[in-house]
Amino acid sequence: MYSTVLLAVAGLASQATADCTRATLQDITAGYLAALAAGKPTGISALPSGTVAYVENNAETDISKGVLSQGIKIDFNRTIYDTTQCASYTEVVATSKHAYVIGARLAVTDGKITKIDTNVCDDGDWLFNAAGSLKYNQQEAWDVIPEAKRDSRDVIKAAGDAYIDAWGDSKVNPPFSKQCARLEGGSYLTGNCKLNFPPPFNISRRLYTIDEQYGAVDVFHNFPFLDKAIARDPGTETNNFFRVEAGQIKYIHENTVCSKKSCAK
């Protein structure tokens, strides 16, 4: 009897995993992007019949009043798909009218969006330059990695964590590629990707999206130290988006929200 129950539970778990496919996440993300462009959040077919948890710049927000209601011309977008957690992460760049760089994480359960986390940067945020973000995003290669050469989830996650951990601990040495490049706001830096800041650093809140096919991980978290108007703990809202190849960090994208225009400048 006990074995039968275990098999039944295992079967349900397998079915739940099987139901979260890349195709499902791709369709749902496409619906989100269409709604973002149209300025009609109610147009997302994958929204549940009731309310959905919508977080914009680390604050609970009415989805009908956030950036989804603006209607923007999307010049560039890149998405990764995490079928293990059933979530997608999309980086969006818009350069015309009201310029934005947006990071959006969609969490999905049973084919419906259960939560949307967004990091919305515009004029006055840290090193914001949508034109620069567009230019350098278009230059980078984020091709699908052949299956035999893919890193595991653990390796990809560890690389991202090491980069963040090294900010407050100079003894941590992230695994950087020789071609490592960092897109910070709209500025592009190559050659030396390691950063270190005066301690203490406490970055305990980390929300991950991991895609082995693209060797990518995105991390929503709070950045201590940067914004003078906000206490070091918890710090200001940011997210880091990594491309990892053969265990080494090749690309880093960082977009950080300021509490006031041009924080720390």
Phi, psi and omega per residue, in radians:
M1 nan -0.804 -3.142
Y2 -1.055 -0.756 3.123
S3 -1.097 -0.660 3.140
T4 -1.111 -0.727 3.123
V5 -1.109 -0.756 3.129
L6 -1.061 -0.745 3.125
L7 -1.122 -0.676 3.136
A8 -1.138 -0.758 3.120
V9 -1.115 -0.756 3.118
A10 -1.079 -0.673 3.117
G11 -1.117 -0.725 3.118
L12 -1.133 -0.721 3.127
A13 -1.097 -0.739 3.132
S14 -1.114 -0.702 3.141
Q15 -1.134 -0.718 3.131
A16 -1.081 -0.719 3.117
T17 -1.154 -0.736 -3.116
A18 -1.121 -0.569 -3.115
D19 -1.206 -0.424 3.139
C20 -1.635 1.573 -3.104
T21 -1.794 2.863 3.045
R22 -1.065 -0.666 -3.134
A23 -1.070 -0.723 3.108
T24 -1.086 -0.841 -3.140
L25 -1.127 -0.632 3.103
Q26 -1.112 -0.778 3.138
D27 -1.114 -0.766 -3.112
I28 -1.162 -0.709 3.116
T29 -1.155 -0.682 3.086
A30 -1.057 -0.670 3.095
G31 -1.141 -0.680 3.087
Y32 -1.097 -0.808 -3.111
L33 -1.120 -0.666 3.103
A34 -1.118 -0.714 3.127
A35 -1.183 -0.666 3.107
L36 -1.082 -0.757 3.136
A37 -1.174 -0.656 -3.085
A38 -1.458 -0.319 -3.070
G39 1.290 0.552 -3.095
K40 -2.294 1.490 -3.122
P41 -1.042 -0.506 3.120
T42 -1.222 -0.166 3.125
G43 -1.419 -0.068 3.111
I44 -1.359 1.899 -3.044
S45 -1.153 -0.421 -3.085
A46 -1.484 0.062 3.066
L47 -1.238 2.477 3.088
P48 -1.184 2.898 -3.091
S49 -1.159 -0.498 3.101
G50 -1.591 -2.511 3.116
T51 -1.561 2.788 3.084
V52 -2.123 2.510 3.086
A53 -1.217 2.035 -3.118
Y54 -2.149 2.086 -3.093
V55 -2.070 2.158 3.125
E56 -2.132 2.091 -3.094
N57 0.926 0.825 3.038
N58 1.153 0.408 3.110
A59 -2.320 2.330 3.052
E60 -1.030 2.243 -3.024
T61 -2.372 2.602 3.017
D62 -1.217 2.082 -3.059
I63 -1.039 -0.470 -3.124
S64 -1.367 -0.122 -3.102
K65 -2.090 -0.024 -3.129
G66 -1.516 -2.849 -3.070
V67 -1.109 -0.412 3.114
L68 -1.131 -0.313 -3.131
S69 -1.604 -0.054 -3.020
Q70 -1.394 -0.720 -3.023
G71 1.389 1.821 -3.090
I72 -2.266 2.659 3.059
K73 -1.526 1.974 -3.088
I74 -1.483 2.087 3.129
D75 -1.606 -0.440 -3.092
F76 -2.760 2.501 2.979
N77 -2.621 2.557 3.089
R78 -2.388 2.300 -3.074
T79 -2.208 2.476 2.955
I80 -2.047 2.713 -3.010
Y81 -2.237 2.164 -3.107
D82 -1.904 1.647 -3.102
T83 -1.343 -0.271 3.081
T84 -1.264 -0.798 3.099
Q85 -1.612 -0.154 -3.054
C86 1.020 1.171 -3.128
A87 -2.661 2.728 3.020
S88 -2.223 2.709 3.011
Y89 -2.239 2.319 -3.121
T90 -2.244 2.288 2.995
E91 -1.740 2.239 -3.067
V92 -2.137 2.357 3.066
V93 -2.162 2.254 3.077
A94 -2.263 2.207 -3.032
T95 -1.921 -0.257 -3.068
S96 -1.795 2.784 -3.065
K97 0.931 -2.030 3.079
H98 -1.515 1.909 -3.087
A99 -1.363 2.475 3.132
Y100 -2.470 2.674 2.762
V101 -2.188 2.080 -3.001
I102 -2.143 2.362 2.957
G103 -1.950 2.196 -3.078
A104 -2.246 2.215 3.081
R105 -1.966 2.150 3.109
L106 -1.867 2.099 3.042
A107 -1.711 2.323 -2.984
V108 -2.205 2.417 3.030
T109 -2.385 2.227 3.120
D110 0.907 0.721 3.061
G111 1.354 0.127 3.132
K112 -2.149 2.542 3.093
I113 -1.297 2.169 3.131
T114 -1.759 -0.409 3.100
K115 -2.752 2.498 3.041
I116 -2.139 2.101 3.029
D117 -1.894 2.236 -3.130
T118 -2.271 2.462 3.027
N119 -1.991 1.857 -2.983
V120 -1.919 1.914 3.132
C121 -1.873 2.422 3.032
D122 -2.573 -2.863 -3.018
D123 -0.913 2.243 3.121
G124 1.752 -0.248 3.066
D125 -1.365 2.959 -2.942
W126 -0.988 1.997 3.107
L127 0.951 0.502 -3.049
F128 -1.113 2.273 3.047
N129 -2.821 1.653 -3.062
A130 -1.108 -0.620 3.129
A131 -1.109 -0.718 3.094
G132 -1.153 -0.725 3.103
S133 -1.065 -0.736 3.112
L134 -1.096 -0.843 -3.105
K135 -0.988 -0.866 -3.031
Y136 -1.376 -0.546 3.026
N137 -1.043 -0.731 -3.102
Q138 -1.213 -0.380 -3.121
Q139 -1.465 -0.367 -3.047
E140 -1.456 2.640 3.127
A141 -1.874 1.964 3.092
W142 -2.054 0.907 -3.110
D143 -1.232 2.762 3.030
V144 -1.086 2.346 -3.129
I145 -1.515 2.308 3.108
P146 -0.917 2.470 -3.017
E147 -0.946 -0.704 -3.097
A148 -1.177 -0.318 -3.090
K149 -1.855 0.076 -3.078
R150 -1.329 2.476 3.010
D151 -1.413 2.753 3.082
S152 -1.321 2.891 3.067
R153 -0.997 -0.734 -3.096
D154 -1.096 -0.720 -3.131
V155 -1.164 -0.763 -3.131
I156 -1.113 -0.805 3.140
K157 -1.100 -0.753 -3.121
A158 -1.084 -0.637 3.120
A159 -1.119 -0.787 3.102
G160 -1.110 -0.754 3.125
D161 -1.090 -0.699 -3.129
A162 -1.088 -0.690 3.108
Y163 -1.058 -0.810 -3.123
I164 -1.217 -0.729 -3.123
D165 -1.094 -0.589 -3.093
A166 -1.164 -0.337 3.119
W167 -0.990 -0.724 -3.085
G168 -1.878 0.060 -3.104
D169 -2.496 1.777 -3.069
S170 -1.164 -0.230 3.126
K171 -1.361 -0.288 3.114
V172 -1.412 2.242 3.141
N173 -2.038 1.708 -3.141
P174 -1.079 2.630 -3.118
P175 -1.448 1.442 -3.091
F176 -1.471 2.446 2.955
S177 -1.288 2.716 3.065
K178 -1.124 -0.390 3.130
Q179 -1.702 0.302 -3.063
C180 -1.000 2.379 3.107
A181 -2.422 2.514 -3.115
R182 -2.120 2.097 3.049
L183 -1.718 1.833 -3.078
E184 -1.973 1.889 -2.973
G185 1.124 -1.971 3.070
G186 -2.027 0.184 -3.127
S187 -1.709 2.446 -3.088
Y188 -2.048 2.127 -3.086
L189 -2.129 2.315 -3.126
T190 -2.207 2.798 3.024
G191 1.710 -0.832 -3.130
N192 -2.389 1.866 -3.056
C193 -1.704 -0.096 -3.063
K194 -1.390 2.375 3.082
L195 -2.167 2.572 3.090
N196 -2.551 2.396 -3.091
F197 -2.252 2.819 3.122
P198 -1.098 2.346 3.064
P199 -1.253 2.921 0.104
P200 -1.502 2.638 3.076
F201 -2.179 2.255 3.100
N202 -2.310 1.713 3.140
I203 -2.012 1.347 -3.061
S204 -1.582 -0.453 3.137
R205 -1.528 1.941 3.133
R206 -2.397 2.163 3.135
L207 -2.001 2.022 -2.991
Y208 -1.788 2.584 2.875
T209 -2.321 2.189 -3.000
I210 -2.236 2.339 3.122
D211 -2.320 1.905 -3.108
E212 -1.170 -0.572 -3.105
Q213 -1.090 -0.623 3.129
Y214 -1.745 0.009 -3.106
G215 1.016 0.724 -2.962
A216 -2.191 2.577 3.004
V217 -2.489 2.369 2.991
D218 -1.985 2.483 -3.133
V219 -2.272 2.008 2.941
F220 -1.443 2.303 3.117
H221 -2.825 -3.109 3.081
N222 -1.911 2.433 -3.066
F223 -1.811 1.876 3.058
P224 -1.212 2.763 2.919
F225 1.555 -0.667 -2.938
L226 -1.227 -0.895 -2.990
D227 -1.610 1.974 -3.076
K228 -1.126 -0.387 -3.090
A229 -1.482 -0.090 -3.087
I230 -2.134 2.433 3.114
A231 -1.027 2.597 -3.129
R232 -0.975 -0.612 3.104
D233 -2.105 1.899 0.377
P234 -1.619 -0.268 -3.070
G235 1.589 -3.052 -3.030
T236 -1.717 2.747 -3.062
E237 -1.255 2.308 3.089
T238 -2.634 2.960 2.907
N239 -2.572 2.565 3.110
N240 -2.068 2.312 -3.064
F241 -2.097 2.140 -3.000
F242 -2.083 2.523 2.898
R243 -1.938 2.164 -3.100
V244 -2.077 2.215 3.116
E245 -2.212 2.220 -3.123
A246 0.907 0.704 3.087
G247 1.383 0.014 -3.079
Q248 -2.020 2.507 -3.137
I249 -1.356 2.101 3.123
K250 -1.756 -0.802 -3.126
Y251 -2.199 2.514 3.028
I252 -2.310 2.229 3.008
H253 -1.998 2.273 3.095
E254 -2.230 2.249 3.069
N255 -2.282 2.106 -3.000
T256 -2.157 2.310 -3.137
V257 -1.516 2.360 3.068
C258 -1.730 2.495 3.082
S259 -1.264 -0.531 3.058
K260 -2.307 2.753 -3.064
K261 -0.990 2.310 3.076
S262 1.003 0.938 -3.136
C263 -1.077 2.521 3.034
A264 1.082 0.280 3.132
K265 -1.685 nan nan
